[in-house]
Amino acid sequence: MRPLRDAGSERAHMVDVELYGGKRGFLEHIRARALYALGAYHSSQAIEWAAVERLAFVCKGNICRSPYASARALSLGIAAASFGLDTREGSEADPAALKNSAIRGMDLSSHRSARLDATGLANGDLVIVFEPVHLVEIRRRLGSRAPVSLLGIWSRPLQPHIHDPYGQSDRYFQRCFSVIDANIAKLVEHMARNAAPAAKDLAPEIQRANAVHRNPCHRTPD
């Protein structure tokens, strides 16, 4: 008799889980997609864009995802900063993040990590996180002091959970950074369309952002 398998495990065997950060990342991706379909994160898209003056990217360690996202936003003319929920102040970017960022034209050599606290944020900040668990933690720490959104819900295909690339392959780093690029491109569009102070006169930057995430070398499978 063929043994029964968990549905998530079965599907994980059928897809290239490395593109999601491994089996755990893939299962978190499936879970987050299901919760999004049930409406769990829809409030994260209700942003008052006209009040947004800066994007504040927050991940766990502030050495991979958030510094890359901040650098990408800054390169497109958007005011941005990055923080970590659980980091040591002053740490350099992860060497693998440094290398894979350079491949995509971003220089993280001057990055130094900063821990998130209320004093690091300013009026007009939109806090952007990479995982649903970060969303819960930010709301616990900050309450309603700043609007918070998930980065991976702005572009398609949806990826509400963008798994941490720390310790992962270069292939996953590139996949992760590609997903970040695609979603930042959409954020820039929303900001420009809704006259956010941080996104004035951004037509050329919107074109550049779209060109980055449409590069066929960095396509993101559903």
N, C-alpha and C positions, 0 to 999 in steps of 0.2 A: 504494500500500500504506500502511495506517495505521501510523505509527511506534509502536514499543513504548515504554511508559512504566514507570517505577519504580512498584511497587505503592503505596508510601508517598506518592509524589507524586500518584498518581491519586486516592487517597482524600482527600488534602489539598485537591484541587480540588472535592471533593464535600461538604465540610463547611465550617462557618464557622470558619476557623482563627483569626480574631481572638479568639475565645473561649478560645483556648489560648495566646495570646501571639504569634500569627503562625505561619508554616509551621514554623519551627524548634521552637517550643514544642509544636506539634501532633505533630511527629515524635518528640520526646522523650517526649511523653505516651504515644504508641503503644508505643514501646520499653519504657518503664517498666511499662506495663500487661502487656506480654508477659512481662517478667522476673518480675513479681509472680505471674503465672499459673504460672510455672515454679518458684515457691517462693523466689525470690531475697530477698524482704524479709519473709518470715514471722517471722523471729526478732525483727523490729522490733515485733511485736505481743505478744511474751512479756515483759510488764512486771510487775514486782512492785509492784502499785499501793499496797499498804499502806505501802511505804517512800517513796512520792513526797511530797515536801514543797514542791516548786516546779517550775514548767515554765520551762525556759530555751530560748527560741526563737532559732534561729540561721539567718541567711541570709548572703548574700555581703556586702552593704554596710551592713546594719543601718539602712537609711533608708526601706524600704518594707514588705516582708512581715513581718519579725520584730517591728518596733515596733508594727505594727497588731495582730498576733496577741497580743503581750504586753498591749496595752491592752484588747483584747477579753477576755482571760482575767481580768485584774484587775477589769474591770467586772462579772464574774460571781462575784467573791469568791475567785478562785484566785490564790495567790501566783505571780508570774511575773516574768521578766526577759527581755531580748533582747540579742543580741550579733551581731557580724559576723565572718566569716572573713577578709575582705579590705576593711577599712574604715579611714578616718581618724578617730581619736578625737575626739569632740566635735562631729561633724557633725549638723546639724539634719535632720529628716525631709524627704524629697523634697517639693517644693511640690505635685506632683500627688497624692502619697500623703496629704499634709495635707488637701487639698481633698476627696479621695474618702473619706477616713476621716470627715471631718466630716459628710458626707452620711449616713453610717451611725452617727452619734452618738458617734464616737470623736475625742478631741482629742489630736493628736500634737505640739502646739505646744511642749511642754516637753521633747520627746525629744532626747537627744544620744547619738550612736552610741558604742559601746564594742567594742573588739576582744576576741574570744574568746581566753582563755588559761586555764590550769588554775586560776589564782588567782581567776578570776571565778566559778568554779563552787563549789558547796558540797555537802556530803553531803545526799542526798535530792533532788538535782536530776534531773529527767528532761529530757534534751536533745532538742528537737524541731526537725527540719530540713525543708526544703521540696523538695529535689531529691535523687535517689539519689547524685549526685556529692558532695553535701554529706555524706551518710552515710559515704561512703568516706573523705573528708577528716577528718571528726571522729574516726573510729575510728583513723586514722593518727596524729592528734595526741594523742588522749587515751587510746588503748588501751581498757582495761576500767575506767577510773576513773569513768565515768558511763554509765548506760544511755542509748541513743540510739534514736529512732524517727522515722519519716517521718510528717509531719502528714497527708498526703493518703490514707493507707490506713485511716483510721478511719471515715469516712463513705462513703455510696454515692451516686452512682457513684464508684468508685475514681479517684483522681488522684494517683498516687505522685510525679509530677513537677508541681509548681506553679510555673509559669514566672515569672521575674522581671518585674514590671510596669513597672520603670524605663524611661522613654522610650516607654511604650505609651499607647494611647488611654484615655480615661476609661471607656469601655465595658469594656475589659479589666481596668482597675483594679477596677471593681465586680464583675466575674466572679471575679477572683482573691480579693478580700476575701470574697465570698460562699462560695467553696470553703473558705477559712480558717474562717469562722464555722461552717459545717456540721460541720467536723471537730473544732473546739474544743468544740462542743456534745456530740459523742460522747465526747470525752475527759473532759468534766465528768461525764457519766453513768457512765463506767467508774470514775472516781475516787470518786464518791459511793457507788457500789454496792460498791466494795471497800475502803471506809473509809480512803482515803488521808488523811493528816493535813492536806493542803492543801485538802480538800474536805468538811469537816464541815458538816452541816446545810444542804445545798445544794438542797433540793427546789425552792424558788422560783427559784433561779438556773438550774436545769435547765429549768424551764418557760420562762424568759426566753430561754435559749440556743436552745431548740427553736423558739420563736416567731421569733427572728431569722432562722434559716436556712430556715424554712418560708415566709417572706415571698414571695408569688408574684412580686414584682418582682425577686427575686434567685435564681430557680431556676437550677439548673446542669444543662445537657444532658449526656447520656452521650457 
